[in-house]
Amino acid sequence: MGTKNRDTWQYGDFQTPVELASEVCAVLTRLGIKASAILEPTCGRGAFLVAAASQFPQNHILLGVDINSDYVKEAQLRSPAQVEQGDFFTTDWQRILNRYYGSWLILGNPPWVTNADLGLLNSTNLPAKSNFQGYQGLDAITGKANFDISEWMLLQQLSWLKERSGWIAMLVKTSVARKVLRQAWKHCDPVGRAVIVKIDAMRHFGAAVDACLFVLPVNIGRTSRDCDVYPALNAPAPTATIGFHDGMLIADVDLYVDLHDLTGVNTNYVWRSGIKHDCSKIMELACLAKNEILNGNGDFVDLEPTYLFPMFKSSDVAKGRTSTNRVMIVTQREIGEDTSLIESAAPKTWAYLLSHATALDRRGSIIYKKKPRFSIFGVGSYTFAPWKIAVSGFYKDVRFLKIAPVGGKPVVFDDTIYFLPCWSEEEADFVLALIQSDPCQKLIKSMIFHDEKRPITAELLKRISLERIAKYLGMATEYRRYTASEKLDQYSLEFVV
Ligand SMILES: C[S@@+](CC[C@H](N)C(=O)[O-])C[C@H]1O[C@@H](n2cnc3c(N)ncnc32)[C@H](O)[C@@H]1O
């Protein structure tokens, strides 16, 4: 990669065309923003400074900062703004903001780059403490937490304005705008009714991302937990309102409020994730023909069927496949079960695991520490339910699929799939009918953000009360019939060993 490309990437350098900056400033005026002090914290070549100077001629202060000295010179020449060279992460913003005690408009287009990209580039263009708030639990432990630098910058800007007042108006990925909203709403920050206006990032920046103009008033007018979504910069009215209800972000507040009676905690039907083993080359195998099993390293292996279970991956579920030639080695029936039992129950399987112990023992995640050798996660009696209703958490296509046993054994999933265990085909048909019913689909629609990389989340699924949907559809008796008896672990005992 050339130095220029590397710099473009590490500094998330997508300069805004002046026409777009002008359109954005015109939208801000339409929204009633009257800015007297304007700051562009990563101003680049100054497109926004030029546009703001003409759209807000009454401004007292127009300031720009950028890390790139060439851009600073260019912006100084192009606009009447005061432009300084500075690094966002070390600039003394309080000193700058203390120059004016009225409302600030913090305007612009922050870098489009994630901490993972910067990691790949060995770049230090990062906040000093990059494992910042909001990333906890398994994601933090397994190091999956990945965030956009712009998200961090916007949260900083929000913290500046909490002590003062003003507006944040930034071009960002739409998912970043929503993350900032979630954070602000969750912490009851003094934010007003926000606005998201979709922009065509491909047309303006040649970037295939969902992006928007995000406007967040802080300490201005009444506080609100709503955000109007406009489909385009010239759209006269919003097409939906995003909000925050029951601790989660909602895509269409009106629809959600209408269907709120269908939400609630599921006790009978609990969504589960598939199995986590972090070693697909060894644990996931392809059955080419009878007795011909190939592992991910391309080696033929000879294993007893005892611990082998037919397996679906996310792509199988997303594409609606109903058969598979893949199998997974399921070493435990429940988390923490003693795996040494495998040695006598299936000696060839045990020998295979031992021969790949280096790879399995090397699994870095802390969840495998102090657990029996060859442990897996996301396993329990539900894993062995013969029928399942599954949906992929990995694909944009949201398709709920009924999964039948294969070769007399229950199908297992990788950890990118969510599923509900069912104990008969009739029950699976019943559960699928509830999920595919009109009210349930509308409820999902009210919660889902289709432009997210992974629109289906555990949080969303958890909110759907199948019990209330059954009641609403006049199917409460049937629901009770399927959920009355405990469905126990006996199934797992039947299937393994
Ligand atoms: C997406 S571009 C946008 C530039 C300008 N705001 C515009 O709208 O045209 C991001 C800008 O952030 C600047 N930048 C990247 N990292 C920075 C940092 N740590 N501190 C200050 N500026 C930075 C880059 O030099 C680049 O000009």
The ligand as an SDF file (V2000), in Angstrom:
LIG
                    3D

 27 29  0  0  0  0  0  0  0  0999 V2000
  -13.5450   12.3410    6.5430 C   0  0  0  0  0  0  0  0  0  0  0  0
  -12.2720   13.5620    6.4150 S   0  0  0  0  0  0  0  0  0  0  0  0
  -13.2590   14.9750    6.4840 C   0  0  0  0  0  0  0  0  0  0  0  0
  -12.5790   16.2480    6.2850 C   0  0  0  0  0  0  0  0  0  0  0  0
  -13.4970   17.4610    6.3980 C   0  0  0  0  0  0  0  0  0  0  0  0
  -14.1470   17.4750    7.6850 N   0  0  0  0  0  0  0  0  0  0  0  0
  -14.5350   17.4820    5.3090 C   0  0  0  0  0  0  0  0  0  0  0  0
  -15.7190   17.3330    5.6330 O   0  0  0  0  0  0  0  0  0  0  0  0
  -14.1660   17.5780    4.1460 O   0  0  0  0  0  0  0  0  0  0  0  0
  -11.5320   13.3590    7.9890 C   0  0  0  0  0  0  0  0  0  0  0  0
  -10.4810   14.3710    8.3390 C   0  0  0  0  0  0  0  0  0  0  0  0
  -10.0240   14.0510    9.6430 O   0  0  0  0  0  0  0  0  0  0  0  0
   -8.6760   14.3860    9.7360 C   0  0  0  0  0  0  0  0  0  0  0  0
   -8.1220   13.6470   10.8790 N   0  0  0  0  0  0  0  0  0  0  0  0
   -7.9170   12.3120   10.9760 C   0  0  0  0  0  0  0  0  0  0  0  0
   -7.4290   12.0120   12.1860 N   0  0  0  0  0  0  0  0  0  0  0  0
   -7.3520   13.1750   12.8830 C   0  0  0  0  0  0  0  0  0  0  0  0
   -6.9320   13.5030   14.1980 C   0  0  0  0  0  0  0  0  0  0  0  0
   -6.4760   12.5730   15.0350 N   0  0  0  0  0  0  0  0  0  0  0  0
   -7.0030   14.7800   14.5940 N   0  0  0  0  0  0  0  0  0  0  0  0
   -7.4630   15.7470   13.7360 C   0  0  0  0  0  0  0  0  0  0  0  0
   -7.8440   15.4980   12.4820 N   0  0  0  0  0  0  0  0  0  0  0  0
   -7.7970   14.2260   12.0530 C   0  0  0  0  0  0  0  0  0  0  0  0
   -8.1040   13.9960    8.3890 C   0  0  0  0  0  0  0  0  0  0  0  0
   -6.9020   14.6760    8.0910 O   0  0  0  0  0  0  0  0  0  0  0  0
   -9.2560   14.3890    7.4540 C   0  0  0  0  0  0  0  0  0  0  0  0
   -9.0620   15.6700    6.9540 O   0  0  0  0  0  0  0  0  0  0  0  0
  1  2  1  0
  2  3  1  0
  2 10  1  0
  3  4  1  0
  4  5  1  0
  5  6  1  0
  5  7  1  0
  7  8  2  0
  7  9  1  0
 10 11  1  0
 11 12  1  0
 11 26  1  0
 12 13  1  0
 13 14  1  0
 13 24  1  0
 14 15  1  0
 14 23  1  0
 15 16  2  0
 16 17  1  0
 17 18  1  0
 17 23  2  0
 18 19  1  0
 18 20  2  0
 20 21  1  0
 21 22  2  0
 22 23  1  0
 24 25  1  0
 24 26  1  0
 26 27  1  0
M  CHG  2   2   1   9  -1
M  END
$$$$
